[in-house]
Amino acid sequence: MVRDIVVQEPVTITKGTCFALFAYDIGLSINLTDAERRIIAGTERGRLRHKARAPQYFEYRPAPLRLVQEGSVFDVCHYQASPTVEVMVYDFGAVTITYRFPIDGPFSGLLELSESLYENERLLTESRGRVEQLVQALGPAIERPAIAGEVEDYIIFSFESYTPERPQPWMSHDTDLAHLLRAEQTPFSDQEVADAVSCRISFGPEDAALIDWHSAVLFGKEMDDVRAVLEFANVELLEMRMLDEQLDRALDEGYEALSREPRLLSLPGSHEKDVTHIAQLQVDSALLFERVTNTLKLLGDQYLARVYRLVSQRFHLEAWDASILRKLQTLESIYSKMSDRAGTRRMEVLEWIIIILIALSIILSLLPLGAGH
């Protein structure tokens, strides 16, 4: 009996784009209205393109500022970057720089590009230079401007057309997809391949999104809305990392202030400085957390909401949220203890003042009248 041998037909990309994203934190917050006035040319408020069943009210709140800048043409692994660079400015103090690389040819040839884009020094340097210029241009529109040293990069491969033209031709290429997603040529075990392609979602029979921690692969046309969700999740991950580090520093400062022995003859109100500082750190952290988590509203589009839940799972955003909330509660506990100690200190000072006044009144009453004559 002759058995049929199934030959895996290679996938060739006829039209696609590779997006290299770099997210930076540049300040506490950004006044987008003021920023838009300062940079008028080539700006538009960013909106997500909707799937057919998405209601009209699905959008960013507030909408980030989208800038399109002229860029230099350069090559990364034989792929040439587009001459324009997209910049997205968010009100909670984050900026994303996006480079585009048009791609075509064999799917197997993209692994080298994925490896080259992993922590690419040239793109990191170029994107940071653009961020520095942007900070100077926005000026007072940024509250507490400061470019953080951390950067969160992410790669998105978006394939609009490919051959063979049949529904879901990528289903039999899990191993190749796993290597592309993780920018790794080393042979993977079956478990590693399964884990790399486990976060997979489709809206229709001819599209799909595979999401991993380093990159994502999108198949299908009009995938800008999915890409925008991935971009925002990458920015959110950066802000969660920044906020977590900020809270760690605040907890260290709070613990140090709480452990400090109060001086016996401290001036009234001198202990209030530490309490006010911890309170300011607590308020800044809580406000940033609320701004980031409430910027993108996806309740009106179930598909994009599922995409967001999937990328949140891959980025462990829920774990970051839980850690930040726990540290905010700990900081609140430290603040309460410092405030209580400050109140107790004030009461002790008042008691000593009352005791001294009573003692003086008794002494004065015992002094003979006219003792000075």
N, C-alpha and C positions, 0 to 999 in steps of 0.2 A: 504494500500500500504506500502510495506517495503522499507525503504530507506537504501542505502548503507552507511556504516560508514567508513570513511577514517581514518585508524590508522596511526599515524606518526611513521615511522620505525626509531629507533635510529641508529645513525651513529657510527661505531666502527673503530678506526684508527688501521690499521695493520702495517703501516710504516710511520713514521713522525719524524720531528725534531723541537725543539723549540730553536730559536736563541735569546740570550739576548745580546743586543748591548749597549756599553757605549762609548760615544764620548767625547774626551777631546781636549782642545787647549793647545799646549805646547810651542808655540813660534810664532814669526812673519812669518817665512818661514823655510823650510827644504830643504837642498841640497840632493836630493834623490840619486844622483850618489855617493856622498861622504858617505851618510848613507849606501848605499848598499855595499860599500867597507868595511865599519866598521863592518857590520853584514852580512857575506857571507852565512853561513850555514842556510839552510832552507828558503831561500828567493826566490821570483819570482815576476816579475812585474804583477800586477793584470790586467786581461782583463775580459770583460763581455762575457759570452756565448751567442751566437746569436740565435734568432729564425730563421726559415728556410729562410725567406725573408730578413734577415738583411745583408747589404753590409759589406765588410771586413773592411772598414775604420771606423766603429763604435767602438770607444774605449775612454778610459780616455785620457786627454791631460794635463799634462803628466801622465803616468800611475803611480798609487800609488805603494808603496813598500809593498808586502805581506809577513808577517812573521808568521811562525807556531811555537809556543812555547809549551814546556811541561807544563802541568798544574796538579794541585792536584785534585784527585777524591773526590767529595763531593755530598751530596744530597740536593735537594731543593724540599720539599713537595713530598717525595717518588720517585722523578725522579733524576737519577744520571747523573752528568755532564760528558762530554767526557774528556779524559785525555789530550787533546790538546786544545790550545787556539789560535785563529787567531787574528793577529794584522795587521791593515792596516794603513800605514803612508802616509799622503798626503803632497804635496809640500807647501801648504799654512799654514802649522803649526798645522794640526789636526791629531789625532790618534783615531782609533776605536778598542776597545777590544771586541771580540765576543766569547761568551760561547755557547756551543751546549749541548742540552739535548735531547737524543733519546726518543721518546714517542710512546706509543701504548696503546690500550685499549679503553674504552668508551669515546666518545667525551665529554660527560657531566662531566667527571672527570678532565678535563683540567682547569676548572674555578678556582679551588683551586691553581693550579700552576700559573695561570695568576696573582692572587691576591698576591701570595708569591713573585713573581718576581717584583712587583710594588715597586720601590725604595728600593730594597733589600739591607740592610746594609752590609751584608757579601760580596756580589758581588761588591758593590761600593768600599769597602775597598780593596778587592783583586785586582780589576782593577786599582785603583789608585796606588797601590804598583807596579804593572807591568809598569805603565806609568813612575813612578819615576825611575825605573831601566832602562827603554828605554832611557830616557833623559840623564842619565849618560853614557850609551853606545854610544849614537850618538854624544855627546860632541859638537865640533865645527861645526858639520853639521847642527845644529839648530841655526838660527839667533835670537838673543835676547831670549834665553830659559827662560820660566816661565810657570809653570803649573797653569792654571786658576782654580779657585775654582768651577766654574760651570761645570756641566756634563749633557749631554743629553742622556738619556737612551731610548731604544725602544725594543719592543718584537715582534718577527716574528714567527708565527706558520706555518710550512710548512708540508702539508700532501700529501705524494706521493701515497699511496694506502689506501683504506678504503672499508668498506662494509656498505650498499649494493652497489654492483658494477653496478650502472646505472648512466647515464649522470646527472650531477648536483644534487646529493642527498641532498645537503645543502640548496637548494632553500626553503624548507619548515621549516627551523630551524633558522629563523631570530632572534627570541628571544634569543636562546642559543648563537648564534654568537654575538649578541649585548652585552650580559653579559661577554663573553670571551674577546671581543675587549676592553671593558672598565673596566675589572677586578673588577666587582661589582656584588654582589649577591642580592642587593636590587631590588625588582620588578620595572620594567621600564614601563612607559606609552607607548602607541602605537607611539607617536611622537618621544620619545627617541629611541625606537627600530629602527624606520625608519631613524632617523638621523645617528645612529651608523653604519648601513649597507648601507648607501646611496652611499658611494664611492666604487663602485663595477665595476670590469672590467674583461673581458674574452678574450682570444685569440682564443680558440676553445671550442667545446661543453663539454670537459672533464677537463677544468681548469678554475680557477677564482682567483681573488685577491680582498680581502675586506680590505680596508685601513682606519684606524682611527688614532686619535692623539696619543694614548698610544701604540697601537699594530696593527698588520696586520695578516690576515689569508690567506694563499695561499693553493689552492687545485690544484694538478696536478704534473706531473713529469717535470724535467729539468726547475725548476723555479728559478735557480741561478741568471739569468739575472734580473728578477724582484726584487729579494732580494737585488741585488747589487744597483739597483736604489733607493730602499727604504733606504738602508744603507747610500748612498751618500746624500739623502735628509735630513736624520737625522743629518749628519755632517754639511750640509749647514745651517740647522736651528740653530745649536750651534754657527756657525761662525756669522750668522746674529745677534743672541742675543749678542754675544761678541762685534761685531762691533757697534751695537746700543748703548751699554753701553759705549764703548770707545768714540763714538761721543758725547754722553751726557757729559762726562767729558771734552772733548775738547771744547765743546760749553760753558761750565761753566768757564773754564780757559780763553777762548777767550773773553767772556763777562766781566770777572773780569779785564783782561788786558785792554780792550777797555774803561772800566768805570774808570780806574785809572787816576787820575789827573796828568798830566806831571809836573815834578819838574822844577822850574824856572831855576836853574843852573845845569842842568844835563849835563854830559859829552857827547860829540859827539859819536853817535853810541850806547849809552846805551839803547835806545828804540828799537834797532834792535833785542835784545834777545827775546822779546815777539813775534815779528813778525816772526822770524825764527822758534821758537817753534811751533807756530800755523801752519806755513807752513809745518813743519815736520809731525805734527799730521794729517794734511789734506792729504798729499801724502801717508803716511802709510795706512790710512783708504781707500783711493781710490784704491791703489794697491791690498789690501786684498780683497776688493769687486770685483775687476775684476778677480782676481785669482780664487775665489770661484765660481763665476757665469760662468766662461768660462772653467772650468776643465772638465766637463762631456758633450760630444757632442752626442746628441740623434737625430739629424736631419735625419740620415739614416735609422732609424727604427721607423716607425709610431706607432707601438703598444707600444714600450717602451717610446716613446715620450708622448703618451697618459697616460701611467702609471705615468710618471713624473709630468705631468700637474695635474693629480688627487691627488697625494700626496702633490704637491705644494698647491693645493686648501685646503687640509685638514690641512696642517701645516701653512697656511696663509703666505707663502713665498712671494707672491706678495705684501702683506701689509708691510712685513718687508723690501722688496726692496724699496718700495715707501717711507717709513719712513727714510731709510738710505740715499737715494738720496736727500730727502728734507733737511736732516741735513747736508749733504755734501755741498749743495748749500748755506745753512745758514752759514756754516763755511767759505765758499769761500767769502761770503759777509762780514763777520767779518774780514777776512784776508785783503780784499781790503780796508776796512775802516782804519784798523791799518796801512797798507802800505801807504795809502794816508796821514794819520796823521803824519807818520814818515817823508814822503817827505816834507810835509808842515813845520814840525819842522826844518828839515835841511835847507829849504829855509829861514826861519826866522833867524836861526843862521847865515847864510851867509849874510843876509841883515844887521844884527847887526854888523858883522865883517866889512862890507863895510862902515857902518856909522861911526864906531870907527876909521877906518883908515882915512876916510875923515876928521873927527874931529881932529885927530892927525896931519895930514898934514897942516891943517889950523892953528893950534896952533903953530906948528914949524915954519911956515912961518911968524907968527907975532912976534916971539921972536927976539930981536935985535942981530945982529952978534957980536960975541965976548963978549956976556953978562957974560961969565964965567971968563974974565980977569980982 
